[in-house]
């Protein structure tokens, strides 16, 4: 999904194309909305995109653009939102009196900050750092009092309409409930994202009035107030697909799809083959090196790194794992956190690995569980074998050496060590260590009683 940021005006107050020296940057994130259309007890900004709360995406973007201070405006009883915002500050908007009131609450906490102040929305998680940098650059080059990020959505209903002066500067923003029928025909709207000159901003905020249909204090009135003191405001246009927000579960799903499409494109641009891109899901921190092949219906949770030449087959779920070059995973495998799969190792269908180190060339091809273990180089973990790592109170370690054969349907009861070259006979349940190159058999001896099976099943012949 491409970003299109086109300035609607390059007019400057003194018509001199001089860039201001670098200024400090603060970000205010508006996150006090209740999100009633989500029909959830969870605050709207905590609903997740790619496994990360929306407010988390916004904070990461704010950090990326170099904000010195980040303040999130929350409502009372939003301690869970404040916890996600840590280590950055939060302020409480005790009453929902509009965007102007919310920003004033945050600006008061900024104190004597005289840099530029960017306002972001906690439910607009797809905005890119590059878009915000373009907004800030346009603002600084134009020496504007404020610069808004506008967009042209397919349906502008609900948004404030943007009106410009003949020179392209911002004239006013008219909220929909205050707009005339003719004004509502305008397609260009404010996204809610903007940048303000922090010097004297509190004075402009103190001049806001709530004489409108909503009886709220609108930030959209600030450009008009600034214009009365001779300060012009700028407009820059962004991509609606990037600037759209979330107000319902359906929109949350749409943005999840959009985020994943963006990540898939990024991954493929890096030299990775996705056999069915639309069915592969990533986390923000997924990193995959070139010449990796990923089959359909694969889900990557947090903290996954895959090195060049590995293959992830269909229907795998992977989180918290490092997969080395040439390794093969799946199909239908699950890798859980703190797992490393060594070079050229193989984890096959219906194998689960958790908190384990699978060494170079080791194999667990089908129907097994390896937990809290080391599987040595070139060892084979047979079909149906498991490490028994939990006794109800304690999780214990299984150490399997190099070139070990663990036979099918074996149970290794931890803590236990199987030394290099050992062989565990199929069906064994081991409770003691096995020395190097030994054969371990731990199962009841087979006894065959002649004719005792006769008549136990009804015959049809």
C-alpha positions as CSV (number, residue, x, y, z in Angstrom):
1,X,0.0,0.0,0.0
2,X,1.8,3.1,-1.2
3,X,1.8,6.4,0.6
4,X,1.0,9.5,-1.4
5,X,1.7,12.8,0.3
6,X,1.1,15.8,-1.9
7,X,1.4,19.4,-0.6
8,X,-1.7,21.5,-1.4
9,X,0.2,24.7,-0.6
10,X,3.8,25.7,-0.5
11,X,3.0,29.3,0.3
12,X,5.2,30.7,3.0
13,X,4.4,33.7,5.2
14,X,7.3,35.7,3.8
15,X,7.5,33.8,0.5
16,X,11.1,32.9,1.3
17,X,12.0,29.1,0.8
18,X,14.2,28.9,3.9
19,X,14.1,25.8,6.1
20,X,14.0,26.5,9.8
21,X,16.8,25.1,11.9
22,X,16.0,21.7,13.5
23,X,13.5,22.1,16.3
24,X,12.5,19.8,19.1
25,X,9.4,17.7,18.6
26,X,6.7,16.5,20.9
27,X,3.8,14.2,20.1
28,X,0.3,14.2,21.7
29,X,-1.7,11.1,21.1
30,X,-5.5,11.4,21.6
31,X,-6.7,8.1,23.1
32,X,-9.5,9.0,25.5
33,X,-12.4,7.8,23.2
34,X,-14.6,5.0,24.6
35,X,-15.1,3.3,21.2
36,X,-18.7,2.3,22.0
37,X,-19.2,0.9,18.5
38,X,-16.5,-1.8,19.2
39,X,-19.0,-3.2,21.8
40,X,-16.1,-4.2,24.1
41,X,-15.0,-3.6,27.7
42,X,-11.5,-3.1,26.3
43,X,-10.6,0.5,25.4
44,X,-10.7,0.9,21.6
45,X,-7.0,1.8,21.3
46,X,-6.0,-1.5,23.0
47,X,-7.6,-3.6,20.2
48,X,-4.8,-5.1,18.2
49,X,-3.4,-4.9,14.7
50,X,-0.8,-7.6,14.0
51,X,-0.8,-8.6,17.7
52,X,0.1,-5.1,18.9
53,X,-2.4,-2.7,20.5
54,X,-3.2,0.2,18.1
55,X,-1.8,2.7,20.6
56,X,1.4,0.7,20.5
57,X,1.7,1.2,16.8
58,X,1.2,5.0,17.2
59,X,3.8,5.2,20.0
60,X,6.3,3.3,17.9
61,X,5.7,5.7,15.0
62,X,6.1,8.7,17.4
63,X,9.4,7.3,18.6
64,X,10.6,6.8,15.0
65,X,10.1,10.4,14.0
66,X,12.4,11.5,16.9
67,X,9.8,12.9,19.4
68,X,11.5,14.2,22.5
69,X,8.3,14.0,24.5
70,X,5.3,11.7,23.9
71,X,2.1,12.3,25.9
72,X,-1.0,10.2,25.6
73,X,-4.4,11.7,26.5
74,X,-6.6,9.1,28.2
75,X,-9.9,9.0,30.0
76,X,-10.4,8.1,33.7
77,X,-10.1,4.4,34.5
78,X,-7.8,3.8,31.5
79,X,-4.9,2.4,33.6
80,X,-4.4,-0.4,31.1
81,X,-3.8,2.2,28.3
82,X,-1.4,4.1,30.5
83,X,0.5,0.8,31.1
84,X,1.0,0.3,27.3
85,X,2.2,3.9,27.0
86,X,5.0,3.5,29.5
87,X,7.7,4.9,29.7
88,X,6.0,7.9,28.1
89,X,3.7,10.2,30.0
90,X,-0.1,10.1,30.1
91,X,-2.6,12.8,31.1
92,X,-6.3,12.3,32.0
93,X,-9.0,14.1,30.2
94,X,-11.6,14.1,33.0
95,X,-14.5,15.2,30.7
96,X,-14.9,14.5,27.0
97,X,-15.1,18.2,25.8
98,X,-13.6,17.8,22.4
99,X,-10.2,17.6,20.7
100,X,-9.3,21.2,21.8
101,X,-9.9,20.4,25.4
102,X,-7.9,17.1,25.1
103,X,-4.9,18.8,23.5
104,X,-5.0,21.7,26.0
105,X,-4.7,19.1,28.8
106,X,-1.6,17.7,27.3
107,X,0.0,21.0,26.3
108,X,-0.3,22.1,29.9
109,X,1.8,19.1,30.9
110,X,4.4,20.1,28.2
111,X,5.1,23.3,30.1
112,X,7.4,25.7,28.4
113,X,8.0,23.5,25.3
114,X,8.6,25.7,22.3
115,X,9.2,23.1,19.6
116,X,6.7,21.6,17.2
117,X,3.8,19.6,18.5
118,X,2.4,16.7,16.4
119,X,-1.1,15.5,17.2
120,X,-1.8,11.9,16.4
121,X,-4.9,9.7,17.0
122,X,-4.7,6.4,18.9
123,X,-7.1,4.7,16.5
124,X,-5.1,5.5,13.3
125,X,-2.4,2.8,13.4
126,X,-1.3,2.7,9.8
127,X,0.2,6.2,9.5
128,X,3.8,5.9,8.4
129,X,6.8,7.9,9.8
130,X,7.6,9.1,6.3
131,X,4.1,10.7,6.1
132,X,4.6,12.5,9.4
133,X,8.0,13.7,8.4
134,X,6.6,15.1,5.2
135,X,3.9,16.9,7.3
136,X,6.6,18.4,9.6
137,X,8.9,19.4,6.8
138,X,6.0,21.2,5.0
139,X,5.1,22.9,8.3
140,X,8.6,24.1,8.9
141,X,9.4,25.2,5.4
142,X,6.2,27.2,5.2
143,X,6.7,28.7,8.7
144,X,3.1,28.0,9.4
145,X,1.3,28.2,12.8
146,X,-0.3,24.9,12.1
147,X,-0.3,22.4,9.3
148,X,-3.0,19.8,8.9
149,X,-2.9,16.4,7.2
150,X,-5.9,16.2,4.9
151,X,-7.4,13.3,2.9
152,X,-10.2,12.5,0.5
153,X,-12.0,9.4,1.7
154,X,-14.6,7.6,-0.5
155,X,-17.3,8.7,1.9
156,X,-16.5,11.9,3.8
157,X,-19.4,11.5,6.2
158,X,-18.4,12.3,9.8
159,X,-15.3,14.3,9.0
160,X,-14.7,18.0,9.2
161,X,-14.5,19.6,5.7
162,X,-11.4,21.5,4.7
163,X,-11.5,24.9,3.0
164,X,-8.5,26.7,1.6
165,X,-7.6,30.3,0.7
166,X,-6.8,31.2,-2.9
167,X,-3.1,30.8,-2.1
168,X,-3.6,27.2,-0.9
169,X,-3.2,27.9,2.8
170,X,-5.9,26.7,5.2
171,X,-8.9,28.9,5.6
172,X,-11.0,26.8,8.0
173,X,-12.2,23.4,9.0
174,X,-16.0,23.0,9.3
175,X,-17.2,20.1,11.4
176,X,-20.0,18.1,9.7
177,X,-22.7,18.9,12.2
178,X,-22.0,22.6,11.7
179,X,-21.6,22.4,7.9
180,X,-24.3,23.5,5.4
181,X,-25.6,21.2,2.8
182,X,-23.3,22.8,0.2
183,X,-20.3,22.6,2.5
184,X,-20.9,18.9,3.0
185,X,-20.4,18.3,-0.7
186,X,-16.7,19.0,-0.3
187,X,-14.6,15.8,-0.4
188,X,-11.4,17.1,1.2
189,X,-11.5,16.5,5.0
190,X,-9.2,16.7,8.0
191,X,-7.7,13.4,9.2
192,X,-7.3,14.7,12.7
193,X,-3.5,14.6,12.4
194,X,-1.7,17.9,12.5
195,X,1.4,19.7,13.6
196,X,1.5,23.0,15.6
197,X,4.1,25.5,16.5
198,X,4.3,24.9,20.3
199,X,5.4,28.5,21.0
200,X,2.3,30.3,22.3
201,X,0.0,27.3,21.5
202,X,-1.5,27.4,25.0
203,X,-2.6,31.0,24.4
204,X,-4.5,30.0,21.2
205,X,-6.0,27.0,23.0
206,X,-7.3,29.4,25.7
207,X,-9.2,31.3,23.0
208,X,-11.3,28.2,21.9
209,X,-15.0,28.5,22.4
210,X,-17.7,25.7,22.3
211,X,-20.4,27.6,20.5
212,X,-21.2,24.8,18.1
213,X,-23.7,22.0,17.6
214,X,-21.6,19.6,19.8
215,X,-20.8,22.1,22.5
216,X,-17.2,21.0,22.2
217,X,-13.8,22.7,21.9
218,X,-12.5,22.0,18.3
219,X,-8.9,22.1,17.3
220,X,-10.3,22.9,13.8
221,X,-10.9,26.4,15.1
222,X,-7.2,27.0,15.9
223,X,-6.2,28.0,12.3
224,X,-9.0,30.7,12.2
225,X,-7.7,32.1,15.6
226,X,-4.1,32.0,14.3
227,X,-5.1,33.8,11.1
228,X,-6.5,36.7,13.2
229,X,-3.0,37.3,14.5
230,X,-1.5,37.0,11.0
231,X,-0.3,33.4,11.2
232,X,-1.1,31.3,8.2
233,X,-1.8,27.5,8.4
234,X,-0.8,24.9,5.8
235,X,-2.4,21.8,4.3
236,X,-0.8,18.7,3.1
237,X,-2.7,15.7,1.6
238,X,-2.1,12.1,2.6
239,X,-3.5,8.7,1.5
240,X,-6.9,7.8,3.0
241,X,-5.9,4.1,3.0
242,X,-3.1,5.1,5.4
243,X,-5.0,7.7,7.5
244,X,-8.3,5.8,8.0
245,X,-9.2,5.0,11.6
246,X,-11.0,2.3,13.5
247,X,-14.5,2.7,14.9
248,X,-15.9,-0.9,14.6
249,X,-14.8,-4.5,14.5
250,X,-15.3,-4.5,10.8
251,X,-12.9,-1.6,10.3
252,X,-10.4,-3.3,12.7
253,X,-10.4,-6.3,10.4
254,X,-9.9,-4.1,7.3
255,X,-6.9,-2.4,8.9
256,X,-5.5,-5.8,9.9
257,X,-5.7,-6.8,6.3
258,X,-4.1,-3.6,5.1
259,X,-1.3,-3.9,7.6
260,X,-0.6,-7.5,6.6
261,X,-0.6,-6.6,2.9
262,X,2.0,-3.9,3.6
263,X,4.2,-6.3,5.6
264,X,3.9,-9.0,3.0
265,X,5.0,-6.6,0.3
266,X,8.0,-5.6,2.5
267,X,8.9,-9.2,3.1
268,X,8.7,-10.2,-0.6
269,X,10.7,-7.1,-1.6
270,X,13.4,-8.5,0.7
271,X,13.8,-11.6,-1.4
272,X,11.4,-14.0,0.4
273,X,9.0,-16.3,-1.6
274,X,5.4,-16.4,-0.3
275,X,3.6,-19.1,-2.1
276,X,0.2,-17.7,-1.1
277,X,0.8,-14.3,0.3
278,X,-2.8,-13.6,1.4
279,X,-2.7,-16.5,3.9
280,X,0.5,-15.6,5.6
281,X,0.3,-13.4,8.8
282,X,3.3,-11.5,10.3
283,X,4.1,-9.6,13.5
284,X,5.7,-6.2,13.4
285,X,9.1,-7.6,14.5
286,X,9.2,-10.6,12.1
287,X,12.5,-10.6,10.2
288,X,13.2,-13.0,7.4
289,X,16.3,-13.1,5.3
290,X,16.4,-13.6,1.5
291,X,15.8,-16.9,-0.3
292,X,13.4,-18.2,2.4
293,X,10.3,-20.0,1.1
294,X,7.0,-19.8,3.1
295,X,4.0,-21.9,2.2
296,X,0.4,-21.1,2.7
297,X,-1.5,-20.6,5.9
298,X,1.5,-19.7,8.1
299,X,1.3,-17.5,11.2
300,X,4.2,-15.7,12.7
301,X,3.9,-14.5,16.3
302,X,6.3,-12.1,18.0
303,X,10.1,-12.4,17.9
304,X,10.7,-14.6,14.9
305,X,13.9,-14.5,12.9
306,X,14.4,-16.8,9.9
307,X,17.8,-17.0,8.1
308,X,18.5,-17.5,4.5
309,X,17.6,-20.7,2.7
310,X,15.1,-22.0,5.3
311,X,11.7,-23.3,4.3
312,X,8.5,-23.0,6.2
313,X,5.9,-25.3,4.9
314,X,2.1,-24.9,5.1
315,X,0.0,-24.5,8.2
316,X,2.8,-23.7,10.7
317,X,2.5,-21.4,13.8
318,X,5.8,-19.9,14.9
319,X,6.6,-17.4,17.7
320,X,9.7,-16.6,19.7
321,X,11.9,-18.7,17.5
322,X,15.2,-18.4,15.5
323,X,15.4,-20.7,12.4
324,X,18.8,-21.1,11.0
325,X,19.8,-21.4,7.3
326,X,18.6,-24.5,5.4
327,X,16.2,-25.6,8.1
328,X,12.8,-27.1,7.2
329,X,9.7,-26.6,9.3
330,X,6.4,-28.3,8.8
331,X,3.8,-28.7,7.5
332,X,1.6,-28.4,10.5
333,X,4.4,-27.6,13.0
334,X,4.3,-25.4,16.0
335,X,7.3,-23.5,17.3
336,X,6.9,-21.8,20.7
337,X,9.0,-19.2,22.4
338,X,12.7,-19.5,23.2
339,X,13.3,-22.1,20.5
340,X,16.3,-22.3,18.1
341,X,16.2,-24.6,15.1
342,X,19.7,-25.3,13.8
343,X,21.1,-25.3,10.4
344,X,19.7,-27.9,8.1
345,X,17.5,-29.3,10.9
346,X,14.0,-30.6,10.2
347,X,10.9,-30.2,12.2
348,X,8.0,-32.1,10.5
349,X,4.3,-32.4,10.6
350,X,2.5,-32.2,14.0
351,X,5.7,-31.6,15.9
352,X,5.7,-29.0,18.7
353,X,8.9,-27.5,20.0
354,X,9.1,-25.2,23.0
355,X,12.1,-23.6,24.8
356,X,14.5,-25.9,23.1
357,X,17.7,-25.9,21.1
358,X,17.6,-28.1,18.0
359,X,21.1,-28.5,16.8
360,X,22.5,-28.7,13.2
361,X,21.0,-31.5,11.1
362,X,18.8,-32.9,13.9
363,X,15.3,-34.3,12.9
364,X,11.9,-34.6,14.5
365,X,9.8,-35.5,11.5
366,X,6.4,-36.3,12.9
367,X,4.0,-36.4,15.8
368,X,6.3,-35.3,18.7
369,X,6.8,-32.9,21.5
370,X,10.1,-31.4,22.5
371,X,10.0,-29.1,25.4
372,X,12.7,-27.6,27.6
373,X,15.3,-29.7,25.8
374,X,18.4,-29.9,23.7
375,X,18.4,-32.2,20.7
376,X,21.9,-32.7,19.6
377,X,23.5,-32.5,16.1
378,X,22.3,-35.1,13.6
379,X,20.1,-36.8,16.2
380,X,16.7,-38.3,15.3
381,X,13.6,-37.8,17.4
382,X,11.2,-40.6,16.4
383,X,7.5,-40.5,15.6
384,X,5.3,-40.1,18.7
385,X,8.3,-39.5,21.1
386,X,8.0,-36.8,23.8
387,X,10.0,-35.1,26.4
388,X,8.1,-35.3,29.7
389,X,9.2,-31.9,31.1
390,X,6.5,-31.0,33.7
391,X,5.6,-32.9,36.9
392,X,2.9,-30.4,37.9
393,X,5.2,-28.2,39.8
394,X,8.6,-28.0,38.1
395,X,9.7,-27.9,34.4
396,X,12.9,-29.9,34.0
397,X,15.5,-30.2,31.2
398,X,16.1,-33.0,28.7
399,X,19.6,-33.1,27.2
400,X,20.0,-35.3,24.1
401,X,23.5,-35.6,22.7
402,X,24.8,-35.8,19.1
403,X,23.9,-38.7,16.8
404,X,21.3,-40.1,19.2
405,X,18.3,-42.2,18.0
406,X,15.2,-41.8,20.0
407,X,12.8,-44.5,18.9
408,X,9.1,-44.0,18.2
409,X,6.7,-43.6,21.1
410,X,9.4,-43.1,23.6
411,X,8.9,-40.9,26.7
412,X,11.9,-39.2,28.2
413,X,11.0,-38.2,31.8
414,X,13.1,-35.1,32.7
415,X,15.5,-34.3,34.2
416,X,17.4,-36.7,32.0
417,X,20.5,-36.9,29.8
418,X,20.9,-39.1,26.7
419,X,24.6,-39.0,25.8
420,X,26.2,-39.0,22.3
421,X,25.5,-42.0,20.1
422,X,23.0,-43.6,22.4
423,X,20.0,-45.5,21.1
424,X,16.6,-45.5,22.8
425,X,14.4,-48.4,21.8
426,X,10.9,-47.7,20.5
427,X,8.2,-47.6,23.1
428,X,10.6,-46.9,26.0
429,X,9.8,-44.8,29.0
430,X,13.1,-43.6,30.5
431,X,13.7,-42.2,33.9
432,X,17.5,-42.5,34.1
433,X,20.4,-41.1,32.1
434,X,21.7,-43.1,29.2
435,X,25.5,-43.3,28.7
436,X,27.4,-42.7,25.5
437,X,26.8,-45.3,22.7
438,X,24.4,-47.4,25.0
439,X,21.1,-49.0,24.0
440,X,18.3,-48.2,26.4
441,X,15.2,-50.4,26.6
442,X,12.5,-49.6,29.1
443,X,9.3,-51.4,28.4
444,X,7.5,-54.5,29.6
445,X,8.6,-57.8,28.0
446,X,6.1,-59.0,25.5
447,X,4.2,-62.2,26.5
448,X,2.2,-64.2,24.0
449,X,-0.5,-66.6,25.2
450,X,-1.6,-69.1,22.6
451,X,-5.3,-69.1,21.6
452,X,-6.2,-66.5,24.3
453,X,-7.4,-64.1,21.6
454,X,-9.8,-66.6,20.1
455,X,-13.5,-65.6,20.3
456,X,-12.8,-62.1,21.7
457,X,-14.2,-60.5,18.5
458,X,-17.3,-61.7,16.7
459,X,-16.4,-63.4,13.5
460,X,-18.5,-62.8,10.3
461,X,-17.1,-65.8,8.2
